[in-house]
Amino acid sequence: MRKEFEALYANKTWDIVELPTRKKHIGCKWVYKIKYRADGSVERYKASLIVVAVKQGWSMFQLDVNNAFFHGDLHEEVYMKLPQGSSGNIVILAVYVDDIILTGNNLVKISALKEFLDNEFKIKDLGLLHYFLGIEVNASPTGVFLNQRKFVLDLLKEYNCLEVTHVVSPLDLNFKLKADSGELFDHPERYKSLIGKLLFLTHTRPDLSFGVQHLSQFLQAPWLPHMTDALNLLRYLKGTIDVGLFYSNSPDCTLTTYSDSDWAACPDTRKSVSGFCVFLGDCLVSWKSKKQPIVSFSSAEAEYRALSKLVAELTWLTRLLLDLFVHISYPVSIFCDNQAVIHIAKNPMLHKSTKHIEVDCHFIRKKLADGLIQLFHVTTSNQLADIFTKPLTGMLHQSFLSKLKVFSPSNLKGGVGLSEYLALGPIRQS
């Protein structure tokens, strides 16, 4: 606590003054936190001073001065690069509140930046990256493996699921959950807490994306069957505790993408679910499972809406990669399993059956005309985005995970070799 006060004073966060006449003060309290390493051991104890303004209805701000890299409010992730210097040197910071990842191709420049930041903000150098925001980072000569093993174990322990029998897929193949299924769950706050934690797990577990997306629809008023299926997800996690994503250090930076959708599967609204995934080389870098906001009249329309969302994601992602000096080869390949969608995208004529999705049509056609994307048909069995639109059988689910590079770190050391997993790769063309 003393260090917190000293740091607040040293950084001129406030001035100590007498309370002026007719001025009101707000209260404050200490909030204590223990910061853990990936293995569960204590890294350090933290005490933060929190402004209490609930009665006034004001926003609350946390002052974490031991790691205070900013003096203003930060509401999102920020990516910063230094001005281009000689010899193509680059240093990149990824900043989340007061946690920073620093990387680059010149150790001298990195050290200089560390020194600058320390002079300005008194940072703590934690060495090589091993644990960041609950994500475990394991580097090897062939790449980097990311997972959230400790978080999964803590979650299983919290819900008394450490000894349950595991299942091979996140959701039952024949599930049909509705908004008013069965009886209301007596403890909706536990359901909301569980779904929130499962959402956090999707940072490294794309295999959970569809199931968590589906269960998130019932946060407002969860029923007992909803909680039962959420607990089934924990049974799936029991058998996949250390599963994560592998990012190889292959120089291949070719973008390959897959787009898919179900059609009118929601029993309450008959809305469809979009799914897509994006590979950089053989590495999965972006994915999504999301219910569409509008009811589609046909499967082609639903898939076209999904394709539009993927193209929008690609527009952002390619700009980000260019900012990181990653060379992108155009056009980017997009694989879709609906021939009608490809025909609509390539046909310059608008028909009455598609005029209500005219904005999506023009958006995709412009990208095609500019040579930024190209569309290919892929068979349903090779449609990797299928896992983001519906539950799959256990065998099919596991097959897709291998192709998405979602597996256990034990596969990096023994058993099925890493080279065999890399050989599975994203399917380039049907």
N, C-alpha and C positions, 0 to 999 in steps of 0.2 A: 504494500500500500504506500509506503514511504517513497519507493522508487516511482510509483505512478504520479504522486504529487510533485516530486522533483522534476520528472520529465515534462509534466504539464506546465510547470513554471518555466523550465528552461526553453521550451518551445514557444513561450509567450502565448499559450492557449487562452489565458485570461490575465486580468490584473486584479490584485487584491485591493479592494476599496471598502470604505464605509457605505452602508446602504443609504442612498440619497432619500430625502424626504419625498413622500407620496409615490415611492417606487415599490413594487412588489417583488419578492424573490420567489424562485421556484426551488423545490427540494431536490435532493439527490440521494443516491444510495450506492453502496458497493455491490458489484456483481462478481462473484468468484468463479473461475473456470480452470479445469485441469486439462492441459494439452497433451495428448498421447502420441506416441510413436506408432508405426505400423504394427509392431509386435505387441502392443498393448501396454508397454512400460511408460512411465510418466516422463515426458520431455521437460515440462516446466509448469509452474503454477502461475496463473494470471489473475490479476485483479483489475477490473475496469470500472470506471465511474460513469454511471448512467443518469442522464437528466430525466427527472420525473415530471411529466407535463400532461398526465392523463386527464386530470380534472379540467384543464383548459382545452382539451381536445387537440393538442399540438402533436406533431410528429416527434418520434423519439430517435435520438442519435447516440451511437456508442463511440466512446473515445478510448481506443485501444492504443495507448501511447507507447507501450513497450515495443510495438511494431508499427508505429505511426508513420507510414510512408506518405500520407496525404494530410493536408490541413483543411480540405473541403469535403463535401459529401460525394461519395461515389456510389452510383446506383447500378452499374453494369460493369462487365469485363472490359478492360481497355488494352489494346495492343499498341505498342509504341516501338518505333525504330529510330536509330540515330541517322543523321544525314549521311549520305553516301560519301565515303572517304576514299583514300587511295587503296589500290590492290584489291578492291572488291570486298573490303571488310564489312561485316554486318553483325550487329548485336541486337537481339530481340528480347523484350520484356513482355511477359503475360502477367497482368496484375489483377488480383481479385481482393478488393478492400486493402488489407495490409499484408497479404501473402503474394510473393513474387516468384515467378520462374524466370530465370535468366539463361539465355543460350546464345550461341553465335559461333563464328568460324575463326575467331582470333582471341586467344586467351589473354593477351596483353590488353586488348580493348575491353574485354570482360572485366579484368581486374581493375582497370582504370574507372570503369563505370561503378563497380562495387565501392571503390574508394570515394567517388563523388557522392553516391547515395548515402554512404555512412557519414560523410561530413555534413550532409544536409539534414538527415533524419535519424542517424544512429541506428542503423540496421543490425540485425544479427545474421551472420553468415552460417547457414546450416549445412554447408558443404554440398556434395552431389545430391541430386534429387532422388529421394526414395519414397516420399509420402507427401501428398498434396491434396488438401480438402477432402480427406477420407479415401483418396485413390492411391493404391500402392503401385509404385513404379519400379520395375525390375529390368535392368539393362543386361543385355548379353551381346556377344560378338555379332550376332545375326539380327539384332533389333531390340525392341522394347516391349515388355508385356505389362498390361494394365489390368488390375482387378481390384475388388473391394472385399477381400476375404474377411478382414476383421469386422467390417460393417455387417456382413452377412451373418457371421457368428453371433455378434451382439443382438441382431434382430431375431435370430432363431431362439436365443436364450430368453429374450424379452417375452416372446410369445410361447414359451415352453415347447418348442418344436425341435430341440436338439436330438431327441430320441424317436422322432416319428419315422414312419416308413416313407421313403422318397418315391416320387412318381417321375415319369420320363418326359412329360410335357407340362407346360404351365397351366393350361386349361383343358377341361374335358372336351373331347371332340364334338360331343352332342349337346354342349351347353346352349341354353337359350334363356339368358337372364333378362328379366323385365324390370321396369321401375317399381312395380308393386308385386314382387314375388314373395309368397309366403307371409311371414309376420315381421314386424319391425324389429330391428336389432336394438337391444336394451342399452347398449353403450356405443352410440354413434361416434363419440370422440376417439374410441380405440380404432374404429374402422378408418377414420380420417387420418389418424396418426400413422397407421400401417400403410395406407396407400401413399401418403407423403414420403415415407421412407422407401417404399418400392420405386417411386418415381425417381428418387435420388440414385437408386441402384442402376437405372437405365442409362446412366452415363457410361458405364462399361459393360452393360448387359442388354444388348439389343434383343436378345431372346425373350426378354420380359416385356418389350414395348407394347405388343398388341394386348396382352392380358392386363397390364396396368392401365393402358388407355381405356379399355372396356370397363374395368371396375371403377375408374375415376368418374364415370358418368353418374354414379349413385351416391356421391359424397353428401348431397343435400339431405337425403333421407334413406340411409342404408337399411336393407332388410336382412333377415337372417341368412338366406341363401347367398347374398352378396358377400357376407363375412365368411361363409363356408368356402366359397371359391377363392377368396383372398388368402385364407389359410392353406388352400390347396397350392397356391403359388409358393408358400413357405415350404411345403413338402417337396416341391420341385427344387427349391434352393437347397434343401437338405442334401440332395444328391449332386449338386453343382456348386458347392461352397466356394471353391477357388477358381471357378471359370472366369475368363476375362477375354480381352482383345490383344492380339499380337500385331505389332507394327514392324514389319521387316525393314532393314536398311537398304533394300533394293533401290537402285537409282531410277527405276521405272516410275514416272510420274504421269502416266496416261490416265485420264479420267474415264471411268466406265460406270454407267448408271442403269438402274432397273426401276420401272414404275408399274404399279399394279393397283387394283381396287376390287373389292367385292361389290355386290349390287343389292341394295335394299335389305340388308341382313338384319338391321335393327328392328326387333318386333314392336317397339313403341312408336318409332318415327318413320321407319322404312328409309332412313338415310344410309348412305354407303360409307365405307372406311377406305381412305387413301393410304397407300404404303409406298415408300421408296427407299432406296439405298444407293450410296455413292462410294465408289472405290477410287483411291489414288494409288495407281499401280495395283498391288494385290491387297491393299490395306483399306478397311472400311472406315471412312472418315465422317460420314453423315448418314442418318437414317431417320425415318419418321413413320409413326402409325397414328392417324388422326381421323376422327369422324368428320365427314363433309357437312358444311352448314346448310346445304340445300338438298332437297330430294331430287334424285336423277330419274328421268323417264326410261332410261335404258342402261345396259351394262357399258355400252360404248361411251355414253355421256359421263357415267361415273368414272370410267378410266381416263377420259379426256381431262376431267377436273383434276384427277391425281397427277396426270402428266404435266398440267399447268403448274401445279405446286412444285414439282420436281424441277422444272425449268427455272422457276423463280429462285429456288435454292441454288441451282447451278450459277445463276447470274451473280448472286452474292459470293458464292464460294470461289469462283474463278477470280473475282476481284481481290479477295483476301489472299489467294495464292500468289497473285501477281505482286501484291504488296510485300509478300515474303520472298520475292525473287524466285518463285518456282515457275519454270517455263511450262506453259500449257499448250498442248497440241490440239488444234481445232480441225474438224468439228468433233465435239464430244459425242460419244456413242450412247444412245438411250435404247434400252431393250424393253419392249412391250409385248404382251401376249394377245393383244386384241387387234386384228387386222383392220377393223373398221376405224379404229383410232388413227392408225397410220394413214389410212386413205383420207380421212377428214383433214389431217394435218397437211398432207401434200397436195390436196385439191384446192386450187385458188378460189373456187366458186363457193358461195355460201348458200345453203339450202334452208328451207323453212324449218326443217327438223333440227337445225343447229343454230338458228338465229338467236335463241335465248342464251347460248354460250358463246356469242360472237366475240366478246372481249378475250376469252381464253383462246379462241381460234386465231385471232389476229396476233396475239402475243406469241404463240408458238410458231406460227407461219413466218413472222418477222425474224425469229431466231434461226429458222431453217433457211430463209432467204439470205441472211447475213453469213451463213456458213458456220454458225457457232455450234449447232447441234445436228445430228443425223439420227434417224429412227430405223430400228431393225426389229423384225419380229423374232420372238423367242418362244419356244414351246412352254406350256404351263409347267411341265416337270422341271424345267431349267429356269423358271422365273423366281429369282432369289428374293424379290420383294413380296412374294406370296406369304412369307412368314409374318409380315407386318399387317396383313389384312384379315386373317382368320386363324383359328386353332388348327394344328396339324397333328397327324398321327405321330406316335413316338419315334418311329423309324424315320419318317420323312422330316420331322423336326430336327433330329440329330444330323441328318444328311445336310440340311441347309446350314446348320451351325458350323459344320466343317468348312463349307464354302465361304461363309462369312468371316472365317478366322476367329471363331468364338470357341475356345477350348480351354482345357486345364493346363497349367504350367508344367505338369508332369510330362506332357507331350513334347515339351522343348528339350527334355533330358533323356527320355527313354521311351520304351513302348513304340507307339507309332511315331516315326521320325518326323521332324519338323519339315524336312524336304518334301515328304509325302503330303503334308498339309498345304505347303506352298504350291505344290503341283495341282491341287484341287482348284485353286484360284477362281476368280469370277469368270463365267462363261462369256466369251467375247462375242460370239455370233452363232445363230442357229443354222 
